[in-house]
Amino acid sequence: MSYQRPIFKDGLYGKANAEVMNGLVDGVAMVRQYEAALAWAEIESQKNQLGIRYFLGRITSASVLSGGIYRWVYSGNPVITTGSATNTVQDMNDGSDLFTNALNLREMFNDSGWVDGMDPGSPSVTVGPVGSTWNGTAWTTSSLKAVCIVGTWFNYDGTPRYFFDRPNPIRCSS
């Protein structure tokens, strides 16, 4: 094995002339020369690609999660604070973080016998989606009023998944 750099005066069979072959040799030499810098750049370019990104969001609607009891998926939009003394929020004009199918992490293990760490039958309670109000007969699922920190992560298939963590409203049934 030789570490000498070949200089091609003739081409190879298959139309690779001397200029092409010398260009390949130059490229290999450059990669070898800057190998450490290229490895560093690759590692740096991958940082935070899997990091969670957070923003302030308004929950606007909820739908019962298929097969879920006391579990919903939520839709909403990003907001900013107005900075006024009333501490109100205002919708952003950027549609990039409009979210649907967001999960409330607090609901992950809810079922008929368990709601956020308590038995919903003792005492008997009803549970609504985040930001809903009791209208006298049921919990509302549209025009919800909740602001929370929303995070975005990636599902196993690479699609974005929005999530937040906020307690559900609870009302005594008796």
Secondary structure, DSSP 8 states (H G I E B T S, - for coil): ---S----SS-BTTTB-HHHHHHHHHHHHHHHHTHHHHHHHHHHHHTTTT--EEEEEEEEEEEE-TT-SS-EEEEEEEEEE--STT--EEE-S-GGG-EEEEEEGGGTT-BTTBBTTB-TBTTBEEE--TT--B-SSSB--EEEEEEEEEEEEE-TTS-EEEEE-----EEE--
